[in-house]
Amino acid sequence: MAVLLIVAIIAMITMPLLQSQIAAREIDAVARRFIAHAHFARQQALHLGEQVLLAPSTEVGWDSGWVIQSACINKSAKPNCVPQHWFSQGAIEPIYFKGGGKQFVDPHSEKRGILFNAAGAAKSGQGSFVANRLILGHDKAPSLERQLILGSGGRWRICDPARDTKRCH
C-alpha cells in the first residue's frame, strides 16, 4: 500500500509538468507547420512567377485555419487566371492566434493574409513590404506563447518570449 501511495503522489506532482510539456509541443508543431506552409507559398510564387496568397480560410481569422492559393489579383493582366488551391489547414484547436490573428492585414485592401510576389517577397497589394508577427497561444496553458516573426529578408523565426526576450522584440 505504501508503494502505491508513493507512486500516486509522484504521479500527482508530475502531471501538471507533463501537461505543460504536451502543450508546448502542440504549439511548436503548429508554429512549424505554419512556417512550412509559408515557405511552400513563397516557393510556389518563385516557381510559377506569379503571386501566391497564404490567407485565413475564413474572414473570422487565422484560428479557423489557412489556405494557400494562387492570387489571381490582376484579372485584367491575366484574364484566364484560374485560382489554384494547394494546401489548407483546418482549425488548430486547442491552439489559437492571440489577438484574433489580426496581424498580416494589408493596409490598403484591409484583407488578411500574406501575399508573395513573383520574386518571393511578402508584399502588400500596393507593393510595400509586409513584416509582422503572429502570436500563438494554447487554451490549456494561458501563459504559453510562441511568436512567428517574418523578417524583412523573408526569413521566419519562432520566438519563445519566456526564454528569448531580446530576440522577440
Protein Blocks (a to p, Z undefined) as FASTA:
>chain_A
ZZmmmmmmmmmmmmmmmmmmmmmmmmmmmmmmmmmmmmmmmmmmmmnopacddddfbfnb
mmnopcdddfklmlmlmmmbccddfbdcddfbfbdcehhlpghiafklopacddddfkop
acdfkopacddddddddfklmkbccdddddfkopacdddfklmmmlmZZ
